[in-house]
């Protein structure tokens, strides 16, 4: 039972991580007005945040492997995250905004990497359900983020107040972590022997993670802007992100008991089919944007935690390897979301569903290849 307080701390902390991660998409219009930038220009904020993500992931993975008290680094990154979120509404130019989100991305991914590792090290071979719960809390943060911004707008006539609420919530967790001991990595022969390192499998795993994050961030980051261009009210459009993460959270919640009867492999195929259905609905159906957001949310829901657990069962993940995984996440959050804005400006809003369709096809192909490569190792039940 001693794991319960720390597990609870990590889970509630991941709500804060989700809030920080999810704040950019629904506030893009607010931020572009804040610094007088166009849709194309504001896209570079995705690049800035993702560069910070990549640097933070690589450094954090190595720090967590070597430090005796991982919580100390988590505390520092939480404080830095809170500071960046608090000062973001004071950005006066696009360059300042890029710098703030770059540092925010560095700190946020460091906490993200640490939280995943702490859960794996704390629960060891029983970490599957705990990882799913952790990512459920992350998606809850993503879901609530637009609501916090809207609530802040009601209080202070801008989304800036919402940013400050998120910053204050993030400040809670350094106090809890300071009083709790850090879990330790239990090194086993399987984790320590180089023979168990399947390089093609790991590279394909990182590629699959990259493609998934590209799709999720492109949906969450641009669906509100897409809806505004199509004529939807800004507040209603911002709520689409919430509906997306409501559905994503429900899917992750369902996946915890469902995985007792459904294999990881079959679950991922089902999620890919749902994602394809959502994109095709956006392309060819007159279903409301809320309905589309709900289907896409279900399709994206448990993909990351299931894929993470699948890969960890095939090849145990150390801090260093997990850092590379989150570097792939950073690249995924940067490249496709960053080019989506210029493409919308150049071609029109109709290009957005086509981009998502391409992502689903590439993701499916990468998953099938990952499954083929995993045959060289023992597959999880």
C-alpha atoms as one frame of an Amber mdcrd trajectory, in Angstrom:
protein
   0.000   0.000   0.000   3.024   2.280   0.305   2.884   2.765  -3.460  -0.532
   4.453  -3.261   0.593   7.941  -2.101   3.327   8.177  -4.731   1.098   6.746
  -7.467  -1.583   9.307  -6.568   0.987  12.120  -6.640   2.230  11.094 -10.092
  -1.316  10.785 -11.434  -2.481  14.190 -10.167   0.834  15.646 -11.353   0.076
  14.280 -14.820  -3.154  16.268 -14.866  -0.888  19.330 -14.617   1.335  17.967
 -17.409  -1.773  17.461 -19.554  -2.984  20.993 -18.806   0.373  22.431 -19.898
   0.604  20.231 -22.976  -2.978  20.967 -24.035  -2.946  24.725 -23.563  -1.386
  25.659 -26.931  -3.998  24.319 -29.369  -7.162  26.015 -28.040  -5.294  29.272
 -27.359  -3.636  29.641 -30.791  -5.983  32.431 -31.870  -5.476  34.210 -28.522
  -1.693  33.902 -28.821  -1.652  35.058 -32.446  -3.628  38.170 -31.457  -1.362
  38.666 -28.439   1.788  38.930 -30.577   0.093  40.144 -33.806   1.035  37.014
 -35.808  -0.711  35.266 -38.704  -1.770  31.609 -38.712   1.414  30.715 -40.609
   3.643  32.698 -38.255   2.128  31.314 -35.053   2.886  27.777 -36.295   6.536
  28.266 -35.344   5.486  28.053 -31.686   4.930  24.313 -32.288   8.519  24.093
 -33.530   9.869  26.012 -30.527   7.999  23.837 -28.043   9.075  20.645 -29.794
  12.744  21.658 -29.895  12.456  22.128 -26.138  10.729  18.729 -25.918  13.567
  16.964 -27.725  16.348  18.554 -25.677  14.453  17.948 -22.454  13.746  14.287
 -23.283  17.374  13.414 -24.025  18.732  15.215 -20.959  15.984  13.984 -18.610
  16.433  10.324 -19.555  20.121  10.437 -18.652  19.531  12.439 -15.461  16.901
  10.004 -14.175  19.219   7.040 -14.828  22.110   8.603 -12.900  20.569  10.657
 -10.090  19.883   9.132  -6.678  16.843  11.327  -6.037  14.838  11.631  -9.264
  12.201  13.651  -7.425  14.629  16.566  -7.101  14.839  16.916 -10.884  11.053
  16.525 -11.156  10.607  19.338  -8.642  12.929  21.662 -10.567  11.120  20.970
 -13.844   7.685  21.498 -12.275   8.789  24.886 -10.933  10.175  25.829 -14.355
   6.956  24.686 -16.063   4.845  26.786 -13.720   7.003  29.859 -14.323   6.779
  29.547 -18.119   2.996  29.077 -18.078   2.631  32.103 -15.800   4.677  34.468
 -17.993   3.372  33.290 -21.392   0.472  35.839 -21.445   3.021  38.644 -21.008
   4.781  37.796 -24.287   4.978  40.919 -26.426   6.563  39.498 -29.592   6.571
  36.207 -31.459  10.239  35.647 -30.577   9.516  36.007 -26.853   6.570  33.619
 -27.160   8.764  31.079 -28.961  11.394  31.286 -26.212   8.787  30.798 -23.483
   7.264  27.750 -25.185  10.699  26.270 -25.923  11.594  26.335 -22.220   8.072
  25.185 -21.343   8.468  22.233 -23.715  11.823  21.353 -22.131  10.353  21.323
 -18.633   7.059  19.642 -19.533   8.668  16.676 -21.318  11.147  16.275 -18.437
   8.210  15.842 -16.047   6.459  13.577 -18.570   9.516  11.342 -18.955  10.050
  11.269 -15.205   6.462  10.386 -14.410   6.484   7.442 -16.814   9.776   6.155
 -15.418   8.695   6.605 -11.794   5.576   4.511 -12.427   7.583   1.787 -14.208
  10.223   1.711 -11.461   7.656   1.838  -8.658   5.341  -0.913  -9.928   7.902
  -2.890 -11.983   6.267  -5.877 -13.760   2.812  -4.812 -12.517   3.018  -1.355
 -14.086   0.585  -1.936 -16.964  -2.595  -0.649 -15.332  -0.676   2.104 -13.514
   0.733   3.389 -16.824  -2.781   3.436 -18.299  -4.060   5.332 -15.244  -1.190
   7.810 -15.534  -2.014   8.537 -19.167  -5.712   8.749 -18.339  -4.836  11.595
 -15.950  -2.715  13.194 -18.671  -5.636  13.135 -21.085  -7.907  14.534 -18.355
  -5.537  17.497 -18.137  -5.671  17.904 -21.913  -9.459  17.750 -21.732  -9.789
  20.330 -18.960  -7.251  22.754 -20.450  -9.679  24.501 -22.867 -12.272  24.743
 -20.076  -9.729  26.438 -17.811  -8.916  28.904 -20.587 -12.595  29.656 -21.181
 -13.174  30.048 -17.432 -10.187  32.399 -17.286 -11.683  34.368 -20.150 -14.893
  34.827 -18.182 -12.931  36.051 -15.161 -10.391  38.290 -16.869 -11.663  38.877
 -20.410  -8.738  36.885 -21.879  -7.231  33.410 -21.786  -4.298  34.765 -19.755
  -6.100  34.141 -16.459  -6.504  30.494 -17.479  -2.734  30.260 -17.945  -2.216
  31.563 -14.398  -4.693  29.041 -12.947  -2.713  26.215 -14.589   0.541  27.649
 -13.223  -0.861  27.726  -9.680  -2.091  24.122  -9.893   1.338  22.971 -11.099
   2.973  24.577  -8.054   1.221  22.110  -5.718   3.312  19.071  -6.611   6.864
  20.095  -5.664   5.681  20.095  -2.022   4.350  16.519  -2.248   7.377  15.180
  -4.134   9.791  16.750  -1.634   8.274  14.618   1.150   8.259  11.341  -0.821
  11.251   9.087  -1.677  12.121   8.510  -5.328  11.595   5.006  -6.766  14.774
   3.234  -7.861  15.522   1.425 -11.105  15.856  -2.289 -10.372  18.425  -3.503
 -12.880  17.840  -7.003 -14.136  19.902  -9.158 -16.419  17.371  -8.685 -19.180
  17.589  -4.931 -18.924  21.356  -4.882 -18.655  22.514  -7.259 -21.365  23.100
  -5.655 -24.786  21.935  -8.838 -26.545  18.343  -7.990 -25.610  18.562  -4.677
 -27.478  16.703  -5.077 -30.754  17.839  -1.941 -32.598  15.496  -2.233 -35.646
  12.558  -2.825 -33.312  13.442   0.171 -31.133  13.907   2.495 -34.118  10.570
   1.390 -35.560   8.969   1.881 -32.138  10.259   5.464 -31.992   9.007   6.035
 -35.570   5.559   4.712 -34.608   5.502   6.976 -31.550   6.561   9.900 -33.774
   3.684   9.262 -36.195   1.128   8.820 -33.425   2.127  12.041 -31.650   2.114
  13.842 -35.023  -1.484  12.781 -35.533  -2.668  13.541 -31.986  -1.035  16.988
 -31.826  -2.244  17.863 -35.332  -5.789  17.008 -34.251  -5.627  18.753 -30.860
  -3.550  21.663 -32.106  -5.466  22.550 -35.254  -9.036  21.261 -35.025 -10.138
  24.475 -33.267  -8.490  26.694 -35.885  -9.930  24.521 -38.668 -13.412  24.917
 -37.173 -13.006  28.712 -36.820 -11.999  28.984 -40.497 -15.049  26.895 -41.370
 -17.244  29.441 -39.568 -17.568  28.096 -36.030 -17.601  30.472 -33.057 -14.198
  30.673 -31.314 -15.508  29.435 -27.939 -17.369  26.533 -29.538 -14.306  25.718
 -31.612 -12.088  25.689 -28.499 -14.533  23.217 -26.933 -13.781  20.737 -29.747
 -10.427  20.086 -28.090 -12.245  19.310 -24.863 -14.609  16.913 -26.659 -11.607
  15.255 -28.312  -9.950  14.682 -24.938 -13.232  13.686 -23.255 -13.498  10.884
 -25.780  -9.786  10.104 -25.457 -10.129   9.877 -21.675 -13.176   7.620 -21.913
 -11.272   5.353 -24.305  -8.322   5.106 -21.905 -10.666   4.426 -19.000 -12.360
   1.616 -20.922  -9.010   0.178 -22.007  -7.926  -0.611 -18.419 -10.470  -3.443
 -17.890 -10.791  -4.240 -21.617  -7.136  -5.252 -21.913  -7.852  -8.202 -19.631
  -9.770  -9.800 -22.494  -8.310  -8.094 -25.580  -4.647  -8.456 -26.563  -2.463
  -5.373 -26.978  -2.075  -6.158 -30.683  -5.805  -6.396 -31.381  -6.472  -3.273
 -29.315  -4.092  -1.196 -31.448  -5.682  -2.436 -34.667  -9.117  -1.458 -33.299
  -7.841   2.034 -32.443  -6.391   2.478 -35.923  -9.751   1.529 -37.473 -11.524
   4.106 -35.285  -9.003   6.784 -36.295  -9.565   5.981 -39.963 -13.327   6.150
 -39.457 -13.016   9.577 -37.819 -10.929  11.010 -40.653 -13.220   9.577 -43.337
 -16.195  11.069 -41.467 -14.478  14.465 -41.534 -13.844  14.095 -45.266 -17.116
  12.679 -46.530 -19.829  13.014 -43.874 -22.009  15.879 -42.691 -21.666  14.732
 -39.066 -21.084  17.623 -36.669 -17.528  18.561 -35.712 -18.280  17.395 -32.156
 -19.068  13.909 -33.491 -15.838  13.896 -35.502 -13.837  14.999 -32.440 -15.405
  12.190 -30.373 -14.543   9.490 -32.934 -10.982  10.774 -33.358 -10.578  10.899
 -29.580 -11.579   7.254 -29.245  -9.169   6.334 -32.030  -6.260   8.081 -30.321
  -7.297   7.149 -26.784  -5.160   4.282 -25.536  -2.694   4.082 -28.418   0.293
   5.586 -26.575   0.032   3.650 -23.272  -0.725   0.381 -25.088   2.169   0.863
 -27.510   4.446   1.879 -24.619   3.508  -1.260 -22.653   3.862  -3.438 -25.764
   7.388  -2.156 -26.436   8.406  -2.421 -22.770   7.333  -6.071 -22.760   9.395
  -6.789 -25.863  12.418  -4.735 -24.748  12.583  -3.211 -21.212  13.009   0.574
 -21.307  15.670   2.396 -19.291  15.737   6.147 -18.671  18.103   6.660 -21.608
  15.863   4.729 -24.013  12.740   6.443 -22.671  14.468   9.772 -23.307  14.903
   8.821 -26.959  11.244   7.796 -27.102  10.160  11.222 -25.873  12.591  12.831
 -28.302  10.528  11.078 -30.987   7.446  12.557 -29.319   9.023  16.003 -29.590
   9.733  15.557 -33.286   6.179  14.335 -33.789   4.771  17.365 -32.013   6.901
  19.649 -34.186   7.056  18.647 -37.837   3.511  17.896 -38.999   1.720  20.407
 -36.705   4.195  23.111 -37.784   3.570  22.606 -41.513  -0.203  22.265 -41.102
  -0.714  26.014 -40.599   1.199  27.078 -43.725  -0.599  24.399 -45.742  -3.982
  25.672 -44.511  -2.937  29.206 -45.451  -1.674  28.095 -48.871  -4.251  25.506
 -49.941  -7.224  26.172 -47.671  -8.900  24.422 -44.749  -9.823  21.437 -46.955
  -6.224  20.191 -46.720  -6.573  19.472 -42.998  -8.570  16.193 -43.278  -6.191
  15.031 -46.038  -3.205  15.561 -43.733  -4.932  13.485 -41.040  -5.727  10.713
 -43.535  -2.067  10.532 -44.548  -1.062  10.289 -40.885  -3.440   7.377 -40.225
  -2.121   5.472 -43.251   1.528   6.013 -42.286   0.847   5.108 -38.660  -0.868
   1.873 -39.673   2.044   0.881 -41.901   4.586   1.616 -39.170   2.616  -0.426
 -36.616   2.423  -3.422 -38.937   6.189  -3.243 -39.464   6.760  -2.948 -35.694
   4.646  -6.038 -35.153   6.718  -7.933 -37.739   9.981  -6.922 -36.054   8.672
  -7.941 -32.631   8.363 -11.551 -33.799  12.082 -11.879 -33.064  11.288 -11.355
 -29.391   8.603 -12.794 -27.120   5.261 -11.102 -27.725   3.194  -9.956 -24.736
   0.076 -11.873 -23.955
